[in-house]
Amino acid sequence: MTDPITLHRMTFAIDCPDAVALAEFYAGLLGWRIERGEDDRWVEVHPPAGQPRSHFLAFQAVANYLEPVWPDGPVPQQAHLDFYVPDLETASVAAVAAGARRHAVQPSESGSFIVFLDPAGHPFCLCADSD
């Protein structure tokens, strides 16, 4: 086995039809800030100043984007984001106000997480923080 890589930062890049619009959605949802690249095909959303810069989200505009159909469909979900929040009800209201749609399928029997779709159709979950 080889030595592990040294990691300084990590991003999760999400394909979408409009990188600016999806970055604005997540920046508003999370209270993060937008950093634009050289053009509007790549846009990043970073935590506010004073928080660790070790992680951020990026949005990449792709031609012929196809929205995933979850849980079963012709375009499968390939990844999703989980956001752990202190108050699930408050966060859910904020997510809908930001433009998220609550998914019809809710697999959590205990209610410990809620599945939403972002404006580009990517599933993400708001999860009750158990810490």
NORPEHU-V999048 format. One record per pair of residues at least 12 apart in sequence whose C-alpha atoms are under 6 Angstrom apart, sorted by the first residue. I is the first residue (numbers start at 1). J is the second residue. D is the distance in Angstrom with one decimal. If there is no record, write none. Layout:
i;j;d
I;J;D
I;J;D
This chain:
i;j;d
9;54;4.3
9;55;5.6
10;54;6.0
10;55;4.8
11;55;5.5
11;56;4.9
11;57;5.3
12;57;5.1
13;57;6.0
13;58;4.4
13;59;5.5
14;59;4.9
15;59;6.0
15;60;4.9
15;61;5.9
16;61;5.1
17;61;5.1
17;62;5.8
17;65;5.6
18;61;5.3
19;41;5.8
19;43;5.9
19;59;5.0
19;60;5.4
19;61;5.0
29;98;5.9
32;46;5.5
32;47;4.7
32;48;5.3
33;45;5.5
33;46;5.3
41;60;5.4
41;61;4.7
42;59;5.6
42;60;4.6
43;58;5.7
43;59;5.3
44;57;5.7
44;58;4.2
45;57;5.2
67;121;5.4
80;123;5.7
80;124;5.3
81;124;4.8
82;124;5.8
82;125;4.7
82;126;6.0
83;126;5.0
83;127;5.9
84;127;4.7
84;128;5.7
84;129;5.0
85;128;5.5
85;129;5.2
86;129;5.4
88;128;5.6
100;117;5.6
100;118;4.8
101;116;5.4
101;117;5.1
102;116;4.3
103;115;5.7
103;116;5.1
112;127;5.9
112;128;5.3
113;126;5.5
113;127;4.1
114;126;5.4
